[in-house]
C-alpha cells in the first residue's frame, strides 16, 4: 500500500521533507494493524453480513469514528474537518459533506495524518520530526483510548442500526432541502443548528414532548461547544450524521398520539429508494368481492412480505415493503396486521402462499413475535410524522410558488392593460387637443364677419336727407318775416 504524502510533506522546508516522510511512514507501520482493525470495525456499522467479511467505509462511518475519538473536542467541527480534507483531494464541492462518499484504507490513513497536522502542528512546529509527533499524539490521546467505543443512537446497536438505515435516503433528501450556502470557502451547502430548529418548527413538531430546550440538549449531548449551561451556539454547522442521529434520538422518545398510531397505513413514497413506510392491511376479504387487479396486487404483496420476513427475522419491518393498492380498508397498526397475517387461514387465492405446506406454516408461527414498541415508534416518527410533514411543506412551497407565478402573470397582465389604456387615453387627449385647436381657428375667422347689432356701421347719408335738414331750420325765420 502506497501513500501519497506529498500534500503534507511539501508544507515543510525542502531539507526536512525526506526525514518527515520517513518518520511518519514508520509511525504508520507501527500502528497499521490497529488502524486496519479500526477501519474494519467502523466500516461494518449498519451493514448486514458480508460473505468475505469485507466492508467499505463511508463518510458516515468516518464521522462516527471522529466523534467517538473526540476529534471535535479540539475546537473544530466535523464540517470544518470535511473542508480541510477536501483540500488537495479532488473532492467536488457538492460531495464535501456527502455521507455516501467511500473512503479506502489508504485514504483513511491520509485523512488521519492531515487532521493530526491541522490539530497539533502549532504545538510541534519548532520540533522535528513534526508530522510524526503530531500523529503520535493523536494516536495516544484520541484514537487508542476511544476507538471502537461507539456512541450516539444510530450505530450503538447493530439491529437497531439496520432498521434505522431504512430511512437514511429520505432524511438525506430532507437535509439537503434545508441547507444553506456556507460563509466559509468554498461556500458549499451546510446546515446550522438554527436551520434545523426552524425546520422542525415549520413541520409543527416543536411541542411539549420535543421542546427547543430538549432539542438543544439532544444535540449538545455529543458536542461540548453547543451549550455551556447558560448560552447556546446556534451557529454551529451540523453534518448529516449529527442531523440524522438527532432525529433518531427524537424518535426513541417520541410518543405518538392515538390518531397518529392508527394512521400507520398512510403511504409514504421514496424512502430509502423504495416504497417504504406503512403498508395497507391485507385483510381476509372474499376474493369474489374484489377485482382481479386487487387480487393480483394482494398476492404480490403477500409473496413480498414472506420473502422479506425470511431475510430479516429480527427487524420486523424492512425497507423492501411495498405499498399495496387494494381497496380502502380499515387501517390497523402494523404489528397487529402482522400478527393477523400469521394467524389467518387461507380463504382465497391471495393466501395460498402462506400455508402451502405444514412446514412453512410452522416456521411462520415461530416468527409471530410482535414488532418492538421502540421500533414501531421510530417507524411512526419517521414515516407518519417527519416524512408526512416534509411532504406537506413541499406541497405548500409548490402552492406558494404557483401563487407567486399567478400573481406575477396577473401583474404582467394588469401592466399590459394599463399600458394599453394609457395609450388609448393619450390618443384621445391628442384628438381632443386637435379638435380644440381647430375650433379656435374657426372662431378667429368668423369674428370680422359677424359684428354685434349695438354698433351699426357708419354709412354716408343721402342728398335728400342733407337738403331736408336746412329746410327744417329755415322755417322759423319765415315766420319772423311775416
C-alpha positions as CSV (number, residue, x, y, z in Angstrom):
1,X,0.0,0.0,0.0
2,X,1.5,3.3,-1.1
3,X,0.5,6.6,0.5
4,X,0.7,9.9,-1.3
5,X,2.1,12.2,1.4
6,X,3.3,15.0,-0.9
7,X,0.5,17.3,0.2
8,X,1.7,17.3,3.8
9,X,5.4,16.9,3.2
10,X,5.5,19.9,1.0
11,X,4.5,22.0,3.9
12,X,8.0,21.6,5.4
13,X,11.3,23.0,4.3
14,X,12.9,21.0,1.4
15,X,15.8,19.8,3.5
16,X,13.4,18.3,6.1
17,X,10.9,16.7,3.8
18,X,12.7,13.3,3.4
19,X,13.1,12.9,7.2
20,X,9.5,13.9,7.9
21,X,8.2,11.4,5.3
22,X,10.4,8.6,6.6
23,X,9.4,9.0,10.3
24,X,5.7,9.3,9.7
25,X,5.8,6.2,7.5
26,X,7.5,4.3,10.4
27,X,4.8,5.5,12.7
28,X,2.1,4.3,10.3
29,X,3.7,0.9,10.0
30,X,3.9,0.5,13.8
31,X,0.2,1.2,14.1
32,X,-1.1,-0.4,10.9
33,X,-2.6,-3.5,12.5
34,X,-4.6,-1.4,14.9
35,X,-5.7,1.1,12.3
36,X,-6.8,-1.8,10.0
37,X,-8.9,-3.2,12.8
38,X,-10.5,0.2,13.5
39,X,-11.2,0.7,9.8
40,X,-12.9,-2.8,9.5
41,X,-14.9,-2.2,12.7
42,X,-16.4,1.2,11.6
43,X,-16.9,0.0,8.0
44,X,-19.2,-2.8,9.2
45,X,-21.5,-0.5,11.3
46,X,-25.1,-0.5,10.0
47,X,-24.3,-3.2,7.4
48,X,-25.6,-6.7,7.0
49,X,-23.2,-9.6,7.0
50,X,-20.7,-9.8,4.1
51,X,-19.7,-13.2,2.6
52,X,-16.0,-12.3,2.9
53,X,-16.4,-10.0,5.9
54,X,-15.1,-7.1,3.9
55,X,-16.7,-3.7,4.1
56,X,-16.0,-0.3,2.6
57,X,-16.0,2.7,4.9
58,X,-18.3,5.7,4.0
59,X,-18.2,9.2,5.2
60,X,-21.0,8.4,7.6
61,X,-18.8,5.8,9.3
62,X,-15.8,8.1,9.3
63,X,-17.8,10.9,11.0
64,X,-18.8,8.4,13.7
65,X,-15.1,7.4,14.2
66,X,-14.1,11.1,14.5
67,X,-16.8,11.8,17.1
68,X,-16.0,8.6,19.1
69,X,-12.4,9.6,19.2
70,X,-13.3,13.2,20.2
71,X,-11.6,14.9,17.3
72,X,-14.3,17.6,17.5
73,X,-13.2,18.5,21.1
74,X,-10.2,20.3,19.6
75,X,-12.4,23.3,18.7
76,X,-13.1,22.1,15.2
77,X,-16.4,20.9,13.9
78,X,-16.9,17.9,11.6
79,X,-17.9,20.3,8.8
80,X,-14.5,22.1,9.2
81,X,-12.8,18.7,9.1
82,X,-14.6,18.0,5.8
83,X,-13.3,21.2,4.3
84,X,-9.8,20.5,5.5
85,X,-9.8,17.1,3.9
86,X,-11.3,18.3,0.7
87,X,-8.2,20.5,0.1
88,X,-5.9,18.8,-2.4
89,X,-8.0,15.6,-2.6
90,X,-10.1,16.5,-5.7
91,X,-13.4,16.3,-3.9
92,X,-16.3,18.1,-5.8
93,X,-17.9,20.8,-3.8
94,X,-21.3,19.1,-3.8
95,X,-19.7,16.0,-2.3
96,X,-17.7,17.6,0.5
97,X,-20.4,16.6,3.1
98,X,-21.9,13.6,1.4
99,X,-22.4,10.7,3.8
100,X,-22.2,8.2,0.9
101,X,-18.7,9.0,-0.3
102,X,-16.5,5.9,0.1
103,X,-13.1,6.0,1.8
104,X,-10.4,3.4,1.1
105,X,-7.9,2.3,3.8
106,X,-5.1,4.4,2.3
107,X,-7.4,7.4,2.1
108,X,-8.4,6.8,5.8
109,X,-4.7,6.9,6.8
110,X,-4.0,10.0,4.8
111,X,-7.0,11.8,6.4
112,X,-5.7,10.9,9.9
113,X,-2.4,12.5,9.0
114,X,-4.0,15.6,7.6
115,X,-6.1,16.1,10.7
116,X,-3.2,15.3,13.1
117,X,-1.2,18.1,11.3
118,X,-4.0,20.6,11.5
119,X,-4.8,20.0,15.2
120,X,-1.2,19.8,16.6
121,X,1.2,21.4,14.1
122,X,1.4,24.7,16.1
123,X,2.5,22.8,19.2
124,X,5.3,21.0,17.3
125,X,6.2,23.5,14.6
126,X,9.7,24.1,16.2
127,X,10.4,20.4,16.8
128,X,11.5,17.7,14.4
129,X,10.0,15.4,13.1
130,X,6.9,17.5,13.5
131,X,4.4,15.4,11.5
132,X,5.5,12.2,13.3
133,X,4.9,13.9,16.7
134,X,1.5,15.2,15.6
135,X,0.4,11.8,14.5
136,X,1.8,10.1,17.6
137,X,-0.1,12.5,19.9
138,X,-3.3,11.9,18.1
139,X,-2.9,8.2,18.3
140,X,-2.1,8.4,22.0
141,X,-4.7,10.9,23.2
142,X,-7.6,10.3,20.9
143,X,-7.6,7.1,18.8
144,X,-6.3,4.4,21.2
145,X,-8.4,5.3,24.3
146,X,-11.7,5.9,22.4
147,X,-11.8,4.0,19.1
148,X,-14.5,1.3,18.7
149,X,-16.5,2.6,21.6
150,X,-19.5,3.6,19.6
151,X,-21.6,6.4,21.0
152,X,-24.8,8.0,19.7
153,X,-28.1,6.4,18.9
154,X,-27.5,5.3,15.3
155,X,-24.8,2.6,15.4
156,X,-24.8,1.7,19.1
157,X,-26.9,-1.4,18.4
158,X,-26.4,-3.4,15.2
159,X,-30.1,-4.5,14.8
160,X,-31.4,-1.0,15.5
161,X,-28.9,0.5,13.0
162,X,-30.0,-1.9,10.3
163,X,-33.6,-1.0,11.0
164,X,-33.0,2.8,11.1
165,X,-30.8,2.8,8.0
166,X,-34.0,2.3,6.0
167,X,-34.8,5.9,6.4
168,X,-31.4,7.4,5.6
169,X,-32.1,8.3,2.0
170,X,-35.2,10.2,2.6
171,X,-33.6,12.0,5.6
172,X,-30.6,13.0,3.4
173,X,-33.1,14.4,0.9
174,X,-34.7,16.5,3.6
175,X,-31.3,17.6,5.0
176,X,-30.3,19.0,1.6
177,X,-33.5,20.9,1.2
178,X,-32.9,22.9,4.4
179,X,-29.1,23.5,3.9
180,X,-27.8,27.0,3.2
181,X,-24.6,28.1,1.5
182,X,-21.7,28.3,4.0
183,X,-20.0,31.6,4.6
184,X,-16.6,29.7,4.7
185,X,-15.0,28.9,1.3
186,X,-15.8,27.1,-0.9
187,X,-19.3,28.0,0.1
188,X,-20.8,24.5,0.0
189,X,-24.3,23.8,1.4
190,X,-24.4,23.1,5.1
191,X,-27.0,23.2,7.9
192,X,-26.7,25.2,11.1
193,X,-28.4,24.4,14.3
194,X,-30.9,27.2,13.8
195,X,-31.8,25.9,10.4
196,X,-32.6,22.5,12.0
197,X,-34.7,24.1,14.6
198,X,-36.6,26.2,12.1
199,X,-37.2,23.1,10.0
200,X,-38.8,21.3,13.0
201,X,-40.9,24.4,13.7
202,X,-42.1,24.5,10.0
203,X,-43.0,20.9,10.4
204,X,-45.0,21.8,13.5
205,X,-43.1,19.2,15.5
206,X,-41.9,21.5,18.3
207,X,-44.3,20.8,21.2
208,X,-44.2,19.7,24.9
209,X,-42.5,16.4,24.2
210,X,-40.0,18.0,21.8
211,X,-39.3,21.4,23.1
212,X,-36.5,23.8,22.0
213,X,-34.7,23.0,25.3
214,X,-34.8,19.3,24.6
215,X,-33.6,19.9,21.1
216,X,-30.5,21.7,22.3
217,X,-29.9,19.1,25.0
218,X,-30.0,16.2,22.4
219,X,-27.5,17.9,20.1
220,X,-25.3,19.1,22.9
221,X,-25.1,15.5,24.3
222,X,-22.1,14.7,22.0
223,X,-20.7,18.2,21.4
224,X,-19.4,20.3,24.4
225,X,-19.3,23.5,22.4
226,X,-23.0,23.8,21.6
227,X,-24.3,24.5,25.1
228,X,-22.4,25.7,28.2
229,X,-25.3,25.6,30.6
230,X,-26.2,29.2,30.0
231,X,-25.8,30.1,26.4
232,X,-26.3,28.0,23.2
233,X,-24.5,28.4,20.0
234,X,-26.9,28.0,17.1
235,X,-24.3,29.0,14.5
236,X,-22.5,25.6,14.7
237,X,-22.7,23.6,11.4
238,X,-24.2,20.1,11.6
239,X,-23.1,17.4,9.2
240,X,-25.6,14.8,8.2
241,X,-24.6,12.3,10.9
242,X,-25.4,14.8,13.6
243,X,-28.7,15.7,11.9
244,X,-29.7,12.0,11.5
245,X,-28.7,10.9,15.0
246,X,-30.7,13.8,16.5
247,X,-33.8,12.6,14.6
248,X,-33.2,9.0,15.8
249,X,-33.0,10.4,19.4
250,X,-36.2,12.2,18.9
251,X,-37.9,9.1,17.5
252,X,-36.8,6.9,20.5
253,X,-38.6,9.3,22.9
254,X,-41.4,10.1,20.6
255,X,-44.9,9.4,22.0
256,X,-47.4,9.2,19.1
257,X,-51.0,10.1,19.8
258,X,-53.8,7.7,19.0
259,X,-54.6,9.3,15.7
260,X,-51.0,9.0,14.5
261,X,-50.7,5.5,15.8
262,X,-53.8,4.4,13.9
263,X,-52.7,6.0,10.7
264,X,-49.8,3.7,10.2
265,X,-51.0,2.7,6.8
266,X,-50.7,6.1,5.3
267,X,-48.2,5.5,2.4
268,X,-45.0,7.5,2.2
269,X,-43.0,7.2,-1.1
270,X,-39.4,7.3,-1.8
271,X,-37.9,6.2,1.5
272,X,-34.5,4.6,1.0
273,X,-35.1,4.5,-2.7
274,X,-38.2,2.2,-2.4
275,X,-41.7,2.5,-1.2
276,X,-41.1,2.2,2.5
277,X,-43.2,3.1,5.3
278,X,-46.6,1.8,6.2
279,X,-48.3,-0.8,4.2
280,X,-52.0,-1.4,3.6
281,X,-53.5,-4.0,5.8
282,X,-54.1,-7.3,4.0
283,X,-57.4,-8.4,5.4
284,X,-59.1,-11.7,4.6
285,X,-61.6,-10.4,2.2
286,X,-63.6,-12.7,0.0
287,X,-61.8,-12.7,-3.4
288,X,-65.1,-12.8,-5.3
289,X,-65.9,-9.3,-4.0
290,X,-62.7,-7.8,-5.4
291,X,-61.4,-7.1,-8.8
292,X,-58.8,-9.3,-10.4
293,X,-56.3,-6.4,-10.2
294,X,-56.8,-6.1,-6.5
295,X,-56.4,-9.9,-6.0
296,X,-53.1,-9.9,-8.0
297,X,-51.8,-6.9,-6.1
298,X,-52.6,-8.6,-2.8
299,X,-50.9,-11.8,-4.0
300,X,-47.7,-9.9,-4.8
301,X,-47.7,-8.1,-1.5
302,X,-48.1,-11.4,0.4
303,X,-45.2,-13.0,-1.5
304,X,-43.0,-10.0,-1.0
305,X,-43.9,-9.9,2.7
306,X,-42.9,-13.6,3.3
307,X,-39.6,-13.1,1.4
308,X,-38.8,-10.0,3.4
309,X,-39.6,-11.7,6.7
310,X,-37.3,-14.7,6.0
311,X,-34.4,-12.3,5.2
312,X,-34.9,-10.1,8.2
313,X,-36.1,-12.3,11.1
314,X,-35.4,-9.8,13.8
315,X,-36.0,-6.4,12.3
316,X,-39.8,-6.8,12.0
317,X,-40.0,-4.1,9.4
318,X,-37.9,-3.9,6.3
319,X,-37.2,-1.3,3.7
320,X,-38.5,-3.7,1.0
321,X,-42.1,-3.5,2.0
322,X,-44.3,-2.3,-0.9
323,X,-47.5,-0.4,-0.5
324,X,-50.5,-2.4,-1.6
325,X,-53.1,-1.0,-3.9
326,X,-56.1,-2.9,-2.7
327,X,-59.4,-1.3,-1.9
328,X,-59.7,1.1,1.0
329,X,-59.9,-0.9,4.2
330,X,-59.8,-0.4,8.0
331,X,-56.3,0.7,9.0
332,X,-54.6,-1.2,11.9
333,X,-51.2,-0.9,13.5
334,X,-48.5,-2.8,11.6
335,X,-47.7,-5.2,14.5
336,X,-51.4,-6.2,14.8
337,X,-51.6,-6.6,11.0
338,X,-48.5,-8.8,11.0
339,X,-50.0,-11.0,13.7
340,X,-53.3,-11.3,11.9
341,X,-51.4,-12.4,8.7
342,X,-49.6,-15.1,10.6
343,X,-52.8,-16.5,12.3
344,X,-55.1,-16.2,9.3
345,X,-56.3,-19.3,7.4
346,X,-56.4,-19.3,3.6
347,X,-59.8,-18.1,2.5
348,X,-59.0,-17.4,-1.1
349,X,-56.3,-17.3,-3.8
350,X,-54.4,-14.5,-2.1
351,X,-53.3,-16.5,1.0
352,X,-52.4,-19.8,-0.6
353,X,-48.7,-19.0,-0.4
354,X,-48.8,-18.5,3.3
355,X,-50.0,-22.1,4.0
356,X,-48.7,-24.1,1.1
357,X,-47.5,-26.9,3.4
358,X,-47.4,-27.5,7.1
359,X,-43.7,-26.9,7.4
360,X,-43.9,-23.3,6.1
361,X,-46.8,-22.6,8.3
362,X,-45.0,-23.8,11.3
363,X,-42.0,-21.7,10.5
364,X,-44.2,-18.6,10.2
365,X,-45.8,-19.4,13.6
366,X,-42.3,-19.2,15.0
367,X,-41.9,-15.7,13.5
368,X,-45.1,-14.4,15.1
369,X,-43.4,-12.1,17.6
370,X,-44.6,-8.5,17.7
371,X,-42.6,-5.5,16.5
372,X,-40.8,-3.9,19.4
373,X,-42.5,-0.8,20.7
374,X,-39.4,1.3,20.2
375,X,-39.2,0.2,16.5
376,X,-42.9,1.0,16.0
377,X,-42.4,4.5,17.5
378,X,-39.3,5.0,15.2
379,X,-41.4,4.0,12.2
380,X,-44.3,6.3,13.2
381,X,-41.9,9.2,13.9
382,X,-40.1,8.9,10.5
383,X,-42.9,7.8,8.2
384,X,-46.1,9.2,9.6
385,X,-44.7,12.4,11.2
386,X,-41.4,13.6,9.7
387,X,-41.9,12.5,6.1
388,X,-45.5,13.5,6.0
389,X,-44.7,16.9,7.5
390,X,-41.9,17.3,4.8
391,X,-44.4,16.3,2.1
392,X,-46.9,18.8,3.3
393,X,-44.3,21.5,3.5
394,X,-43.1,20.8,0.0
395,X,-46.8,20.9,-1.2
396,X,-47.2,24.3,0.5
397,X,-44.0,25.5,-1.2
398,X,-45.3,24.4,-4.5
399,X,-48.6,26.1,-3.9
400,X,-46.8,29.3,-2.9
401,X,-44.7,29.1,-5.9
402,X,-47.7,28.6,-8.2
403,X,-49.5,31.5,-6.4
404,X,-46.5,33.8,-7.0
405,X,-46.3,32.8,-10.6
406,X,-50.0,33.5,-10.9
407,X,-49.6,36.8,-9.2
408,X,-46.7,37.7,-11.5
409,X,-48.8,36.7,-14.5
410,X,-51.7,38.8,-13.3
411,X,-49.3,41.7,-12.6
412,X,-47.9,41.5,-16.1
413,X,-51.4,41.3,-17.5
414,X,-52.5,44.3,-15.4
415,X,-49.4,46.2,-16.6
416,X,-50.2,45.4,-20.2
417,X,-53.8,46.5,-19.7
418,X,-52.7,49.7,-18.0
419,X,-50.2,50.4,-20.8
420,X,-52.9,49.8,-23.4
421,X,-55.4,52.1,-21.5
422,X,-52.7,54.8,-21.2
423,X,-52.0,54.6,-24.9
424,X,-55.7,55.0,-25.7
425,X,-56.0,57.9,-23.3
426,X,-53.0,59.5,-24.9
427,X,-54.6,59.2,-28.3
428,X,-57.9,60.6,-27.0
429,X,-56.0,63.5,-25.4
430,X,-54.2,64.3,-28.7
431,X,-57.5,64.1,-30.6
432,X,-59.2,66.4,-28.1
433,X,-56.3,68.9,-28.3
434,X,-56.5,68.9,-32.1
435,X,-60.3,69.4,-32.0
436,X,-59.9,72.4,-29.6
437,X,-57.2,74.0,-31.8
438,X,-59.5,73.6,-34.8
439,X,-62.4,75.3,-33.1
440,X,-60.2,78.3,-32.1
441,X,-59.1,78.8,-35.7
442,X,-62.8,78.7,-36.9
443,X,-63.8,81.3,-34.2
444,X,-61.0,83.7,-35.2
445,X,-62.1,83.5,-38.9
446,X,-65.8,84.2,-38.0
447,X,-65.3,87.3,-35.8
448,X,-64.8,90.1,-38.6
449,X,-68.0,89.0,-40.5
450,X,-70.4,88.9,-37.6
451,X,-70.2,92.2,-35.7
452,X,-72.7,92.8,-32.9
453,X,-76.0,94.9,-33.6
454,X,-75.3,97.5,-30.9
455,X,-72.6,99.1,-33.1
456,X,-74.1,99.8,-36.5
457,X,-71.7,100.7,-39.3
458,X,-71.2,104.3,-40.3
459,X,-72.6,104.8,-43.8
460,X,-72.8,108.2,-45.8
461,X,-76.2,110.0,-45.7
462,X,-78.2,110.6,-48.9
463,X,-78.5,114.1,-50.6
464,X,-82.2,114.3,-49.8
465,X,-81.6,113.9,-46.1
466,X,-78.9,116.7,-46.3
467,X,-81.4,119.0,-48.0
468,X,-84.2,118.3,-45.6
469,X,-82.2,119.5,-42.6
470,X,-81.6,123.1,-43.7
471,X,-85.3,123.4,-44.8
472,X,-86.4,122.5,-41.3
473,X,-84.0,125.1,-39.8
474,X,-85.3,127.9,-42.2
475,X,-89.0,127.6,-41.3
476,X,-88.9,129.8,-38.2
477,X,-87.2,132.6,-40.0
478,X,-90.0,132.7,-42.4
479,X,-92.5,133.2,-39.6
480,X,-90.5,136.1,-38.2
481,X,-90.6,137.9,-41.6
482,X,-94.4,137.8,-41.7
